[in-house]
Amino acid sequence: MLTSAAAWRIRLPPNTYLQQFMNVKKYYSFNKFTTARGSTDLRPNKLWPKVSSSTRNIQTSRPQYVNPVLMAVLRPLSKFMAVLVGRGFRKWWQNLPAKKRQLFIQHLRRNRVRYILGSGLALFAGHCYYESHVTLALFTGRRRFSLFTSDQLTALAKTLYEVEMEAYGDLILPYSHPYTVQVSRVGNHLLQANKTIPQLYTKAWTVTVIDHPTVNCFVLPGETLSHGYLLDMLILLPLAFIWAFIPSDGIAAITHWFLNKVVNIFLKLPYSRTLENEADTVGLRLAAKACYDVREASAFWGKMSIAEPQGKHKLMAMQDGNTSELPTWLSTHPSNKDRQLMLDSQMDQALAIREANKVTYTLSTIIGLKLPSLHLECTAMTTD
């Protein structure tokens, strides 16, 4: 999975060579566009110049994409309408005389073939629309659905990026600052080593370094936005049925809440963990092609699983002051141990890629620092 916007954090352990060189926590924010934010703000430094591509794929028909603003309005409105229609049908049916109920049921029986065919045609049209908007992820070949064009996602990400950057103001370091130069140098090396991948190399990347003590990570909307909208559209019919056939509003509201939890646990959270694993897989291959020592990736997650026993995969239980583990199936991310095991399973292939490039770069030769001392995390947004 390639990324066009990402947030990077570097967290330094105590008493290391890195802490002598970098005495504050840094928050690194990557974005694929460059913005000028006034005379007092500095433009981010481009990691690599954009290269135009004239290659185009032939399509029999052009996919019809949706405006993100329109979907942002329709998303809550469609759920409200599903509840309103379902509840309205229930109230209408409860107030309907018994004789008219029988006439309605007889009408459905007489025309059941028409309704079945109409439903089948609607499902077929929906399937065709879905298939026309499916692409394959780089490296992994995973099928992914997109409601929006790359330009639409870029515009949306740019707006959100500018809002986030406004919150930091003077904390943004100059593009000539050593920290910004350091991250740019690593980014340039990764791009140069992977220049045979047009989805990565032909994009214009910028780097912004913010001097802020907050340890935080966020994801700008991308593929997850389309996936969320798709799930919301699919549950509209079950939602309407809940409010139409459950006899009371209270029970219907509880069932509605339960449906949302089921969708979250069995559809949204596994999808989020899949994206995280895919990001690890692609990142490992990109780093291997740049001839970094990719074995450190597995070592990093092993250290994380030991050093952060009270981290995001733990749930504080108030009873008796004990701490109980939050199951992975309730988390947006795989556990640190699972990520280490997954990387170990791909290590032989990554080392073969590294060996095939016939270059023995190390992080110390690129930025003059020791890799084992560097704690690096990244989250990303997919656009292509």
C-alpha positions as CSV (number, residue, x, y, z in Angstrom):
1,M,0.0,0.0,0.0
2,L,1.5,3.3,-1.0
3,T,0.8,6.5,0.9
4,S,0.4,10.1,-0.1
5,A,-0.1,11.5,3.4
6,A,1.3,10.2,6.6
7,A,2.2,11.1,10.2
8,W,5.5,10.0,11.6
9,R,6.7,10.1,15.2
10,I,10.2,9.6,16.5
11,R,10.4,8.7,20.2
12,L,13.8,8.5,21.8
13,P,14.7,6.1,24.7
14,P,16.7,7.6,27.6
15,N,20.5,7.5,27.7
16,T,21.1,6.8,24.0
17,Y,23.3,8.4,21.4
18,L,20.2,9.6,19.7
19,Q,19.0,11.6,22.7
20,Q,22.3,13.5,22.8
21,F,21.7,14.6,19.2
22,M,17.9,15.1,19.4
23,N,16.9,16.3,22.9
24,V,13.2,16.7,22.2
25,K,10.4,14.5,20.9
26,K,9.6,15.2,17.3
27,Y,6.4,14.8,15.3
28,Y,7.0,14.3,11.6
29,S,4.1,15.0,9.2
30,F,4.5,14.0,5.5
31,N,2.1,15.2,2.8
32,K,2.1,15.0,-0.9
33,F,1.4,18.6,-1.6
34,T,3.2,21.9,-0.9
35,T,1.4,24.8,0.5
36,A,2.4,28.4,1.2
37,R,0.7,29.5,4.5
38,G,1.7,33.2,4.7
39,S,4.8,35.2,5.1
40,T,5.6,33.9,8.6
41,D,5.2,30.3,7.6
42,L,7.8,28.3,5.7
43,R,7.0,26.1,2.7
44,P,7.7,22.4,3.3
45,N,10.7,20.9,1.5
46,K,9.9,18.7,-1.5
47,L,11.4,15.3,-1.1
48,W,11.5,14.5,-4.8
49,P,10.3,16.4,-8.0
50,K,7.1,15.2,-9.6
51,V,7.5,13.2,-12.8
52,S,4.7,13.3,-15.3
53,S,3.4,10.1,-16.7
54,S,1.8,9.7,-20.1
55,T,0.7,6.1,-19.6
56,R,-3.0,5.6,-19.5
57,N,-5.1,2.5,-19.2
58,I,-7.9,1.8,-21.8
59,Q,-11.4,1.5,-20.2
60,T,-14.6,0.6,-21.9
61,S,-16.5,2.9,-19.6
62,R,-15.5,5.5,-17.2
63,P,-16.3,4.8,-13.5
64,Q,-18.8,7.3,-12.0
65,Y,-17.2,8.7,-8.8
66,V,-19.0,10.5,-6.0
67,N,-18.4,14.0,-4.7
68,P,-17.0,13.7,-1.1
69,V,-19.0,16.6,0.1
70,L,-22.2,15.1,-1.2
71,M,-21.4,11.8,0.6
72,A,-20.6,13.6,3.8
73,V,-24.2,15.0,3.7
74,L,-25.9,11.8,2.5
75,R,-24.1,9.5,5.0
76,P,-26.0,10.6,8.2
77,L,-29.1,11.6,6.2
78,S,-29.5,8.1,4.7
79,K,-29.3,6.5,8.1
80,F,-31.9,8.9,9.5
81,M,-34.2,8.2,6.5
82,A,-33.8,4.4,7.0
83,V,-34.9,4.7,10.6
84,L,-37.7,7.1,9.7
85,V,-39.0,4.9,6.8
86,G,-38.8,1.7,8.9
87,R,-40.5,3.3,12.0
88,G,-43.2,5.0,9.7
89,F,-44.0,1.6,8.1
90,R,-44.4,0.0,11.6
91,K,-46.7,2.7,12.8
92,W,-48.7,2.5,9.5
93,W,-49.0,-1.3,9.8
94,Q,-50.1,-1.2,13.5
95,N,-52.8,1.3,12.7
96,L,-54.0,-0.6,9.6
97,P,-57.3,-2.5,9.9
98,A,-57.1,-6.3,9.7
99,K,-58.9,-6.4,6.4
100,K,-56.6,-4.1,4.7
101,R,-53.6,-6.0,6.1
102,Q,-54.9,-9.1,4.4
103,L,-55.3,-7.2,1.1
104,F,-51.7,-6.0,1.4
105,I,-50.4,-9.5,2.0
106,Q,-52.4,-10.9,-0.9
107,H,-50.9,-8.1,-3.1
108,L,-47.4,-9.1,-2.1
109,R,-48.1,-12.8,-2.9
110,R,-49.6,-12.1,-6.3
111,N,-46.6,-9.9,-7.3
112,R,-43.8,-11.7,-5.5
113,V,-42.1,-12.6,-8.8
114,R,-41.9,-8.9,-9.8
115,Y,-40.6,-7.9,-6.4
116,I,-38.0,-10.7,-6.5
117,L,-36.9,-9.8,-10.0
118,G,-36.7,-6.1,-9.1
119,S,-34.6,-6.8,-6.0
120,G,-32.3,-9.1,-8.1
121,L,-31.8,-6.4,-10.7
122,A,-31.0,-3.8,-8.0
123,L,-28.4,-6.2,-6.4
124,F,-26.9,-6.9,-9.8
125,A,-26.6,-3.1,-10.6
126,G,-25.0,-2.6,-7.2
127,H,-22.5,-5.4,-7.8
128,C,-21.6,-3.9,-11.2
129,Y,-21.0,-0.5,-9.7
130,Y,-18.8,-2.1,-7.0
131,E,-16.8,-4.0,-9.5
132,S,-16.2,-1.0,-11.7
133,H,-14.7,0.9,-8.7
134,V,-12.4,-1.9,-7.5
135,T,-8.6,-1.7,-7.9
136,L,-5.7,-3.9,-6.8
137,A,-3.3,-2.8,-4.1
138,L,0.4,-2.7,-5.0
139,F,2.5,-5.8,-3.9
140,T,-0.3,-7.5,-2.0
141,G,-2.9,-7.5,-4.8
142,R,-5.7,-6.9,-2.3
143,R,-9.0,-5.8,-3.9
144,R,-10.1,-2.3,-2.7
145,F,-13.1,-0.2,-3.4
146,S,-13.0,3.6,-4.1
147,L,-15.9,6.0,-4.3
148,F,-13.6,9.0,-5.0
149,T,-11.0,10.0,-7.6
150,S,-7.4,10.7,-6.5
151,D,-7.9,14.4,-7.2
152,Q,-10.9,14.4,-4.9
153,L,-9.0,12.7,-2.1
154,T,-6.0,15.0,-2.6
155,A,-8.2,18.1,-2.3
156,L,-9.9,16.7,0.9
157,A,-6.5,15.7,2.4
158,K,-5.1,19.1,1.6
159,T,-7.9,20.9,3.4
160,L,-7.5,18.6,6.5
161,Y,-3.7,19.0,6.4
162,E,-3.9,22.8,6.4
163,V,-6.3,22.7,9.3
164,E,-3.9,20.4,11.3
165,M,-0.9,22.6,10.4
166,E,-2.7,25.8,11.5
167,A,-3.0,24.3,15.0
168,Y,0.8,24.2,15.3
169,G,1.7,27.6,14.0
170,D,5.2,28.6,15.0
171,L,6.1,25.1,16.0
172,I,6.7,24.2,12.4
173,L,10.5,24.0,11.8
174,P,12.1,25.7,8.8
175,Y,12.8,23.4,5.8
176,S,16.5,24.1,6.3
177,H,16.5,22.9,9.9
178,P,18.8,19.9,10.5
179,Y,15.8,17.7,11.6
180,T,13.9,18.5,8.4
181,V,16.9,17.9,6.3
182,Q,17.5,14.6,8.1
183,V,14.1,13.3,7.4
184,S,14.2,14.6,3.8
185,R,17.4,12.8,3.2
186,V,15.9,9.5,4.3
187,G,12.8,10.1,2.2
188,N,14.9,10.9,-0.9
189,H,16.8,7.7,-0.4
190,L,13.7,5.6,-0.2
191,L,12.2,7.3,-3.3
192,Q,15.4,7.0,-5.3
193,A,15.7,3.3,-4.4
194,N,12.1,2.7,-5.4
195,K,11.9,4.8,-8.5
196,T,10.7,1.9,-10.6
197,I,7.4,2.1,-8.8
198,P,5.5,4.9,-10.5
199,Q,2.7,4.9,-7.8
200,L,5.3,6.1,-5.4
201,Y,8.0,7.9,-7.4
202,T,5.8,10.0,-9.7
203,K,4.2,11.8,-6.7
204,A,5.4,15.1,-5.3
205,W,6.2,14.6,-1.6
206,T,6.8,17.3,1.0
207,V,8.0,17.0,4.6
208,T,7.0,19.2,7.6
209,V,8.7,18.8,10.9
210,I,6.8,20.0,14.0
211,D,8.5,20.5,17.4
212,H,5.8,19.3,19.7
213,P,5.9,17.0,22.7
214,T,2.6,15.2,22.0
215,V,2.9,11.6,21.2
216,N,0.1,11.1,18.7
217,C,-0.7,9.6,15.4
218,F,-3.6,10.2,13.0
219,V,-4.7,9.0,9.6
220,L,-6.1,11.3,6.9
221,P,-9.2,9.8,5.1
222,G,-8.5,7.8,2.0
223,E,-9.4,4.2,1.2
224,T,-11.0,3.9,4.7
225,L,-13.4,6.7,3.7
226,S,-14.8,4.7,0.8
227,H,-15.0,1.6,2.9
228,G,-16.9,3.3,5.6
229,Y,-19.4,4.7,3.2
230,L,-19.9,1.3,1.5
231,L,-20.6,-0.3,4.9
232,D,-23.1,2.4,5.8
233,M,-25.0,1.9,2.5
234,L,-25.1,-1.9,3.0
235,I,-26.6,-1.7,6.5
236,L,-29.4,0.7,5.4
237,L,-31.8,-2.2,4.5
238,P,-31.2,-4.1,7.8
239,L,-31.6,-0.9,9.7
240,A,-35.0,-0.2,8.1
241,F,-36.1,-3.8,8.8
242,I,-35.1,-3.4,12.5
243,W,-37.3,-0.3,12.9
244,A,-40.1,-1.7,10.8
245,F,-40.6,-5.1,12.4
246,I,-39.4,-4.7,16.0
247,P,-42.6,-3.8,17.9
248,S,-41.3,-1.0,20.2
249,D,-38.9,2.0,19.8
250,G,-36.9,1.0,22.8
251,I,-36.1,-2.5,21.6
252,A,-35.5,-1.2,18.1
253,A,-33.0,1.4,19.4
254,I,-31.1,-1.4,21.4
255,T,-31.1,-3.6,18.3
256,H,-29.8,-0.7,16.2
257,W,-27.0,-0.1,18.7
258,F,-26.2,-3.9,18.6
259,L,-26.1,-3.9,14.8
260,N,-23.6,-1.0,14.8
261,K,-21.4,-2.9,17.3
262,V,-21.5,-6.1,15.2
263,V,-20.5,-4.2,12.0
264,N,-17.7,-2.5,13.9
265,I,-16.3,-5.7,15.4
266,F,-16.7,-8.0,12.4
267,L,-16.2,-5.6,9.5
268,K,-14.6,-2.3,10.3
269,L,-11.9,-3.4,12.9
270,P,-10.7,-6.4,10.8
271,Y,-10.4,-4.1,7.8
272,S,-8.4,-1.6,9.8
273,R,-6.0,-4.4,11.0
274,T,-5.7,-5.5,7.4
275,L,-4.5,-2.1,6.3
276,E,-2.0,-1.9,9.1
277,N,-0.6,-5.3,8.1
278,E,-0.5,-4.3,4.5
279,A,1.4,-1.1,5.4
280,D,4.0,-3.2,7.3
281,T,4.4,-5.5,4.3
282,V,4.9,-2.7,1.8
283,G,7.1,-0.7,4.1
284,L,9.3,-3.7,4.6
285,R,9.8,-4.2,0.9
286,L,10.4,-0.5,0.2
287,A,13.0,-0.4,3.0
288,A,14.6,-3.7,1.7
289,K,15.0,-2.2,-1.7
290,A,16.6,0.8,-0.2
291,C,19.1,-1.6,1.5
292,Y,18.2,-0.8,5.0
293,D,18.6,-3.6,7.6
294,V,15.0,-4.7,7.6
295,R,15.6,-7.2,10.5
296,E,15.4,-4.1,12.7
297,A,11.7,-3.9,11.9
298,S,11.0,-7.2,13.6
299,A,13.3,-6.2,16.5
300,F,11.4,-3.0,16.9
301,W,8.0,-4.6,17.3
302,G,9.5,-7.1,19.7
303,K,10.8,-4.3,21.9
304,M,7.4,-2.6,21.7
305,S,5.6,-5.7,22.9
306,I,8.0,-5.8,25.9
307,A,8.4,-2.0,26.6
308,E,4.7,-1.1,26.4
309,P,2.8,-3.7,28.5
310,Q,0.2,-1.0,29.4
311,G,-0.1,0.3,25.8
312,K,-3.0,0.5,23.4
313,H,-3.6,-3.3,23.5
314,K,-4.3,-3.2,27.3
315,L,-7.6,-2.3,28.9
316,M,-7.5,-0.9,32.4
317,A,-9.9,-2.9,34.6
318,M,-11.0,-0.9,37.6
319,Q,-11.9,-4.0,39.7
320,D,-9.2,-4.8,42.2
321,G,-6.8,-2.6,40.4
322,N,-5.9,-5.3,37.9
323,T,-5.1,-4.8,34.2
324,S,-6.7,-7.1,31.7
325,E,-5.6,-7.5,28.1
326,L,-7.7,-6.0,25.3
327,P,-8.3,-8.7,22.7
328,T,-6.8,-8.0,19.3
329,W,-10.2,-8.5,17.7
330,L,-11.4,-5.4,19.5
331,S,-8.5,-3.2,18.3
332,T,-7.9,-1.2,15.2
333,H,-4.3,-2.4,15.1
334,P,-2.7,-5.8,15.3
335,S,-0.9,-6.5,18.5
336,N,2.8,-5.7,18.7
337,K,3.6,-9.4,18.9
338,D,1.4,-10.3,15.9
339,R,3.1,-7.6,13.8
340,Q,6.5,-9.0,14.8
341,L,5.5,-12.5,13.8
342,M,4.1,-11.3,10.5
343,L,7.3,-9.5,9.6
344,D,9.3,-12.5,10.6
345,S,7.3,-14.6,8.1
346,Q,8.3,-12.2,5.3
347,M,11.8,-11.6,6.4
348,D,13.5,-14.1,4.0
349,Q,11.8,-12.5,1.0
350,A,12.7,-9.0,2.2
351,L,16.4,-10.0,2.7
352,A,16.4,-11.5,-0.8
353,I,15.2,-8.2,-2.2
354,R,17.9,-6.3,-0.2
355,E,20.6,-8.7,-1.4
356,A,19.4,-8.3,-5.0
357,N,20.1,-4.6,-5.0
358,K,23.8,-5.2,-4.4
359,V,24.1,-2.1,-2.2
360,T,24.8,-2.2,1.5
361,Y,23.4,1.0,2.8
362,T,22.9,1.4,6.5
363,L,21.1,4.2,8.3
364,S,24.3,5.4,9.8
365,T,25.7,6.1,6.3
366,I,22.5,7.9,5.3
367,I,21.9,10.2,8.3
368,G,24.8,9.4,10.6
369,L,22.7,7.8,13.3
370,K,22.3,4.3,14.7
371,L,19.1,2.4,13.7
372,P,18.6,0.4,16.9
373,S,18.2,3.6,18.9
374,L,15.6,5.0,16.6
375,H,11.9,4.4,17.5
376,L,9.8,5.2,14.4
377,E,6.1,4.7,13.8
378,C,4.1,5.7,10.7
379,T,0.4,5.7,9.7
380,A,-0.8,6.5,6.2
381,M,-3.5,7.3,3.8
382,T,-4.1,5.4,0.6
383,T,-5.0,7.1,-2.6
384,D,-4.0,4.7,-5.4
